[in-house]
Amino acid sequence: MGIPQGTPGLINPNAYPGAPGIIGPHAIQFVPQTGTDYKGGGDYFFFNFAAFTPDLPPGDRQVYYGSFTRDICDKYLTVFGDFKYARSYFDSSLAAVPFTPDPFHSGLTGTFFSPTGISVPLTNPFNPFTVADATIPNFFPPSPGNPTGGLPVTTGVRFRGINDTGPRHEKFTYWDQLFDFGLRGEMSEFGDYFKTWNWELGFRYSRNEGQDLSVGEVSQPGLRDALLDTNPATAFDPFLNFHGQNTGAAIARTYVTLHNSGEFELPIYYATFNGDLFNLPAGPISFALGGEYDAPRFTRDRDALNQTFNSIGSTDGQSFRVNRDIWAVYEEVRVPFTSPTWNFPAFYSFEVDFAEREEWYSNNTSAVLPSGLFAAVPAAHSTYNAQKPKVSIRWQPLDPKYIGALTLRGSYTEAFHAPTLSELTPASSQNFPIVADPFSTQTEPQIEERILGNPGVHPEVAYEWTYGAVYSPKWLKGLTLSADWW
């Protein structure tokens, strides 16, 4: 079937002289291109993927926000709060789904039988081949006519439902909520000693919900049944040309809309106190003290086809629930040994900050069903805690009136990083990275990759030293130089 002259698209290099994107007068049906050097006009039509992917997907959003602050007893007791609600939607589209991976699997390993494209049984009424290039073993129960139970197939068949469904759509809707409420105040009403003391008690709640409708994807079981069907009225034809379309019955059993959703919520309760304890000759000793309770919850509900890794064109993954409870306290003290108001030579200003934070974690992950080569994982519970200090020093050896302001600083920190909730859940998700071969002129293949977390993973711990200097010379106003090492 010829392609009309002037049809836009990518074209085979040098087959016909002319500007790129213009089909020559002798254009023929699609012929695969090897190589990567696209230069002039040509006679072979290539598919324009960019035409189905908008630069800016259509969408809309609504946001509502409010806040209030009210002094109940002057500055001694203040109530405050705010809220935000946002809804956002956008519709992303891309080219019709490519039929890969193969809906037929190897019985021994569960991997896709055809490494590229799909396998089509010889019994499919539209298969033009009469001799199979491979046989799927043990597909049927053994019988006198087929003692091995094998299924003869043609492998490596590639297809896109360009006219079956048109472009795919990913319709995302998100609902975000944030709420704050608290009390704070000054404590000077209790006496002069407390005139620098402040306190705050609060609660914060945030929730993020999302829903994704994947339109125009393919069901592996549905496609498999349609390829095995011997009735031309209901069987699926993967050998159609650019203008062909499958029957309504074949389309209905093959293409699906996938429903996926997820929720993340985080309630936080906190309390803080800060102020000056007492005065030294160089200035007051300041302190801060606080506590916090966090309870993040993460839930992902997947479509049944995604959950069982039985879709084509969508990233499959398992449903999961994971939650964590965190209790934390912290304390900090700043001690000025010298200051601009009380100092001696080489110690114009010298202060040390001591801080420490303690945290206790309790994690829970839901059970995960078996998937492929991955066995089922039971629900798990883990706990750990950390007590990490930090010491920092700030030192100005000289009065800035001599050579300018010179500040030396340093710190020692013990850091603690707990695994994220996604890193804890054993639910696996699917990915298809490209395997690049720089010496091949063929299409780069994709392989299936599974990504999953580990309920038993331990936190990361780090020990860090930092040193630094800042200098602002007296004789060059506006210049500041700094250097840091860690």
C-alpha positions in Angstrom: 0.0 0.0 0.0 1.6 3.3 -1.0 1.9 6.4 1.2 0.7 9.7 -0.3 3.4 12.2 -1.3 3.9 15.0 1.1 3.1 12.9 4.2 5.0 14.3 7.2 7.1 11.9 9.3 10.6 10.6 9.7 12.1 9.1 6.6 14.8 6.7 5.5 18.0 8.7 4.8 19.2 9.4 1.2 16.6 7.2 -0.4 15.0 10.2 -2.0 16.6 13.7 -2.2 14.6 16.3 -0.4 14.0 18.0 3.0 13.6 15.8 6.0 10.0 14.9 6.8 8.8 14.7 3.2 8.0 11.3 1.6 9.3 10.7 -1.9 7.2 9.9 -5.0 8.0 6.2 -4.8 7.0 5.7 -1.1 6.1 2.2 -0.1 4.7 0.6 3.0 6.7 0.9 6.3 10.2 -0.5 6.1 12.3 -0.7 9.3 15.3 1.6 9.3 18.7 0.4 10.6 21.3 2.9 11.6 21.1 6.3 13.2 22.2 8.7 10.5 19.1 10.5 9.3 19.9 13.2 6.7 17.8 13.8 3.7 14.4 12.9 2.3 13.3 9.3 1.7 10.7 6.8 0.6 9.9 5.0 3.8 7.4 6.2 6.4 8.3 6.3 10.1 5.8 6.8 13.0 5.8 10.3 14.5 5.6 9.7 18.3 5.8 13.4 19.1 2.4 14.1 17.6 0.7 12.2 20.4 2.6 13.8 23.3 1.5 17.3 24.1 4.2 19.8 25.3 1.7 21.0 28.0 -0.9 18.4 29.0 -4.4 19.9 29.6 -5.2 20.3 33.2 -6.9 22.3 35.9 -6.4 23.0 39.6 -8.3 24.7 42.4 -6.6 25.9 45.7 -8.3 27.2 48.8 -6.3 28.7 51.7 -7.1 30.3 55.0 -5.3 31.3 58.2 -6.0 33.0 61.5 -4.1 34.3 64.5 -5.8 35.5 67.7 -4.2 36.9 70.9 -6.3 35.5 73.8 -4.2 37.1 76.6 -2.0 39.6 74.8 1.2 37.8 73.9 1.0 35.4 76.7 -1.5 33.1 74.9 -2.0 33.1 71.2 -4.1 30.7 69.2 -3.2 30.2 65.5 -4.1 27.9 62.6 -4.3 27.6 58.9 -5.6 25.2 56.2 -5.0 24.5 52.6 -7.0 22.4 50.2 -5.9 21.8 46.6 -7.3 19.7 43.8 -5.3 19.2 40.6 -6.0 17.2 37.4 -4.1 16.7 34.2 -4.4 14.4 31.2 -1.2 13.2 29.7 -1.3 11.3 26.4 1.2 9.3 24.4 1.3 7.0 21.5 -0.9 3.8 21.3 0.4 1.0 23.5 3.2 -1.2 22.1 2.5 -4.8 22.5 5.4 -5.8 24.8 6.1 -7.7 27.0 4.8 -11.0 25.7 1.5 -12.3 27.3 2.8 -15.8 27.0 5.3 -16.8 29.7 7.8 -19.6 30.2 6.4 -22.2 32.5 9.7 -22.8 34.3 10.8 -19.3 35.2 7.7 -17.2 34.5 9.6 -14.9 32.2 8.2 -13.6 29.0 8.6 -16.3 26.3 9.4 -13.9 23.4 12.3 -11.6 24.3 10.9 -8.9 22.0 7.3 -8.3 20.8 4.7 -11.0 21.4 4.1 -14.6 20.5 1.3 -15.5 18.2 0.0 -19.1 18.1 -0.1 -20.7 14.7 -3.8 -21.4 15.3 -4.6 -17.7 15.2 -6.7 -17.2 12.1 -4.6 -14.1 11.1 -1.2 -15.7 11.4 0.3 -15.8 7.9 3.1 -18.2 8.9 2.5 -21.9 8.6 5.7 -23.0 10.4 6.4 -22.1 14.0 9.8 -20.6 15.0 9.3 -21.7 18.6 7.1 -23.9 20.8 6.0 -23.0 24.3 6.4 -26.2 26.4 3.8 -27.6 28.7 1.2 -25.0 27.7 -1.6 -27.6 27.4 -2.2 -30.7 29.4 -0.5 -33.7 27.6 -2.8 -35.5 25.2 -2.4 -38.3 22.6 -2.3 -35.7 19.8 0.1 -33.4 21.7 2.1 -35.5 24.2 4.3 -32.6 25.2 1.5 -30.1 25.6 3.4 -27.6 23.5 2.0 -24.5 21.8 3.6 -23.6 18.4 4.0 -19.9 18.0 5.5 -17.1 15.9 7.7 -15.0 18.2 8.9 -11.4 17.9 5.6 -10.0 16.5 5.3 -6.2 17.0 2.1 -4.3 17.1 0.5 -1.0 18.1 -3.2 -0.4 18.3 -3.1 2.9 16.4 -6.6 2.5 15.1 -7.9 0.2 17.8 -7.8 2.8 20.6 -5.9 5.8 19.5 -3.4 7.4 21.9 -3.1 6.2 25.5 -4.1 8.6 28.3 -3.0 8.9 31.9 -5.6 10.9 33.7 -4.2 12.0 37.1 -6.3 13.6 39.9 -4.8 14.7 43.2 -6.3 16.0 46.4 -4.0 17.7 48.9 -5.0 18.8 52.4 -3.0 20.6 55.1 -4.2 21.7 58.5 -2.4 23.4 61.3 -3.6 24.4 64.8 -1.7 25.4 67.9 -1.1 27.6 70.9 2.0 29.7 71.7 2.9 32.4 74.1 5.5 34.3 76.1 6.2 33.5 79.8 7.3 36.9 81.1 4.1 37.1 83.2 5.6 34.6 85.6 8.5 36.9 86.5 11.5 38.6 85.1 13.5 35.4 85.0 11.1 34.1 82.3 11.0 37.2 80.2 12.9 35.6 77.3 11.1 32.2 77.5 8.6 31.2 74.8 6.6 28.1 74.2 4.5 26.5 71.5 2.2 23.5 71.3 0.8 22.4 67.9 -0.8 19.8 65.7 -0.3 19.5 61.9 -2.1 17.1 59.6 -1.4 16.6 56.0 -3.0 14.2 53.5 -2.2 13.5 49.9 -4.5 11.4 47.8 -4.0 10.5 44.1 -5.9 8.6 41.4 -4.6 7.5 38.0 -6.8 6.2 35.2 -4.7 4.5 32.5 -6.8 4.5 29.4 -6.0 2.3 26.4 -3.8 -0.3 28.1 -3.8 -4.0 27.4 -4.8 -7.0 29.6 -2.3 -9.9 29.2 -5.0 -12.5 30.0 -7.4 -10.9 27.6 -4.9 -10.6 24.8 -3.7 -14.2 25.4 -7.2 -15.5 25.0 -7.9 -13.4 21.9 -4.7 -14.7 20.3 -5.6 -18.3 21.1 -9.1 -17.7 19.7 -9.7 -19.4 16.3 -12.8 -17.5 15.4 -12.0 -14.5 13.0 -14.9 -12.5 14.4 -13.5 -12.4 17.9 -9.8 -13.3 17.6 -7.1 -10.6 17.8 -5.2 -9.7 14.6 -1.6 -8.4 15.4 -0.7 -8.4 11.7 -2.8 -5.4 10.7 -1.3 -2.6 8.7 -1.3 1.1 9.5 -5.0 1.5 8.5 -6.3 -1.7 9.9 -8.5 -2.1 13.0 -9.6 -5.1 15.0 -13.2 -6.1 15.5 -15.2 -4.7 18.4 -15.2 -8.1 20.1 -11.4 -8.4 20.0 -10.9 -4.8 21.1 -13.3 -5.2 24.1 -11.5 -8.3 25.5 -8.0 -6.9 24.9 -8.0 -3.2 25.9 -8.7 -2.0 29.4 -8.7 1.1 31.6 -6.6 0.6 34.8 -7.5 2.2 38.1 -4.8 2.9 40.6 -4.8 5.1 43.7 -2.7 6.0 46.7 -2.8 7.9 50.0 -0.1 9.4 52.2 -1.0 11.0 55.5 1.1 12.5 58.2 -0.2 13.7 61.6 2.4 15.6 63.7 2.2 16.6 67.4 4.9 18.9 68.8 5.9 21.0 71.8 8.8 23.5 72.1 10.3 25.7 74.8 13.2 28.1 74.4 14.8 31.0 76.3 17.7 32.1 78.4 18.8 30.1 81.5 21.1 32.6 83.2 23.8 35.2 82.3 27.5 34.8 82.1 29.9 37.8 81.8 29.9 37.3 78.0 26.1 36.9 77.7 23.2 34.6 78.4 23.2 30.9 78.1 20.3 30.0 75.8 18.4 26.8 75.5 15.8 25.0 73.4 13.9 21.9 74.4 11.2 20.1 72.4 9.4 16.9 71.6 7.5 15.5 68.6 5.4 12.6 67.6 5.0 11.7 63.9 2.8 8.9 62.4 3.2 8.7 58.6 0.9 6.2 56.8 1.4 5.2 53.1 -1.1 3.1 51.1 -1.0 2.1 47.5 -4.0 0.3 45.9 -3.3 -1.1 42.5 -5.6 -2.4 39.8 -6.0 -6.2 39.8 -4.0 -6.4 36.5 -1.2 -4.3 37.9 -1.2 -6.2 41.2 -0.7 -9.5 39.4 1.8 -8.1 36.8 -0.7 -8.8 33.9 -0.9 -5.5 32.1 0.9 -4.4 28.9 1.7 -0.7 28.5 1.4 0.1 32.2 4.0 -0.1 35.0 2.8 -3.0 37.2 3.3 -3.1 40.9 1.9 -4.6 44.1 -0.5 -3.0 46.5 0.9 -2.3 50.0 0.4 -0.6 53.3 3.2 0.7 55.5 3.1 2.9 58.6 5.5 4.2 61.1 5.4 5.8 64.6 8.2 8.1 65.6 8.8 9.7 69.1 11.5 12.3 69.3 13.0 14.7 71.9 15.7 17.3 71.4 17.7 19.7 73.5 20.2 22.4 72.7 22.3 24.8 74.7 24.4 27.7 73.5 27.2 29.0 75.8 29.0 32.3 75.1 32.5 32.1 76.7 33.5 35.5 75.3 31.7 38.2 73.3 32.3 41.7 72.0 31.2 43.0 75.5 33.5 40.7 77.5 36.6 39.2 76.0 40.4 39.0 76.1 43.2 38.8 73.4 42.7 36.1 70.7 39.2 35.5 71.9 37.1 38.5 70.8 34.1 36.2 70.5 33.9 32.5 71.3 30.7 30.4 71.7 29.9 26.7 71.7 26.6 25.1 70.8 25.7 21.6 72.3 22.7 19.8 70.8 21.3 16.2 70.9 18.3 14.5 69.4 16.8 11.1 70.4 14.4 9.2 68.2 12.5 5.9 68.6 11.0 4.2 65.5 8.3 1.6 65.2 7.6 0.3 61.6 4.9 -1.9 60.2 4.6 -3.4 56.7 1.7 -5.3 55.2 1.9 -8.8 53.8 2.7 -9.1 50.1 1.4 -11.8 47.7 3.9 -13.9 45.6 4.8 -12.5 42.3 6.8 -14.4 39.6 10.0 -15.6 41.1 9.4 -13.6 44.3 7.8 -15.5 47.2 5.1 -14.2 49.5 6.3 -11.9 52.3 4.4 -11.9 55.6 3.6 -8.7 57.5 6.6 -7.4 59.4 7.4 -5.2 62.4 10.7 -3.5 63.2 12.0 -1.1 65.8 15.2 1.0 66.3 16.3 4.1 68.0 19.0 6.7 67.8 20.7 9.2 70.1 22.9 11.6 68.1 24.8 14.7 69.3 26.1 17.8 67.6 28.8 20.2 68.8 29.6 23.4 66.9 32.0 26.3 67.6 32.1 29.9 66.4 35.3 31.9 67.1 36.3 35.4 66.2 39.9 35.8 67.3 40.2 39.6 66.6 38.2 42.7 66.9 37.0 43.6 63.4 38.4 47.2 63.8 41.9 45.8 63.2 41.8 43.8 60.0 38.1 43.3 59.5 35.8 40.5 60.6 37.4 37.0 60.7 35.2 34.2 61.8 36.3 30.6 62.2 33.8 27.8 62.7 33.6 24.1 63.0 31.3 21.3 64.0 31.1 17.6 64.8 27.8 15.8 63.9 26.5 12.3 64.2 23.8 11.9 61.6 21.0 9.3 61.5 18.8 8.7 58.4 15.9 6.2 58.7 14.8 4.3 55.5 11.7 5.8 53.8 8.4 4.0 53.8 8.9 3.1 50.2 12.2 1.5 51.0 10.6 -0.6 53.7 7.8 -2.2 51.9 8.6 -5.6 50.2 5.9 -4.9 47.5 7.7 -4.9 44.1 7.2 -2.6 41.2 8.1 -3.0 37.6 10.4 -1.1 35.3 11.7 -1.6 31.7 15.1 0.1 31.4 16.8 0.2 28.0 19.9 -1.9 27.4 22.1 0.3 25.2 24.6 -1.3 22.8 26.8 1.4 21.3 27.9 -1.0 18.5 24.4 -2.1 17.4 22.3 -0.4 14.7 19.1 -2.3 15.9 16.4 -1.0 18.2 17.7 -1.0 21.8 15.9 -3.7 23.7 14.2 -3.3 27.1 14.4 -5.7 30.0 12.1 -6.2 32.9 13.3 -4.9 36.2 11.7 -5.4 39.6 12.3 -2.9 42.4 11.3 -3.7 46.0 12.1 -2.7 49.5 13.2 -4.6 52.6 11.3 -4.5 55.9 14.6 -5.4 57.7 16.7 -2.6 56.2 18.7 -0.6 58.9 19.1 3.1 59.2 22.1 4.9 57.8 24.6 6.5 60.2 27.1 9.1 59.4 29.9 11.0 61.3 30.7 14.4 60.0 33.4 17.0 60.7 33.1 20.5 59.2 35.5 23.4 59.2 35.1 26.9 57.8 36.3 30.5 57.7 34.6 33.7 56.7 36.6 36.9 56.2 35.3 40.5 55.4 38.4 42.7 55.0 38.2 46.2 56.5 39.8 48.0 53.6 37.5 46.6 50.9 33.9 47.2 51.9 31.3 44.8 50.6 33.7 41.9 50.0 33.2 38.6 51.9 35.3 35.5 51.4 34.4 32.1 52.8 35.9 28.6 52.7 34.5 25.3 54.0 35.8 21.8 54.4 34.0 18.7 55.4 
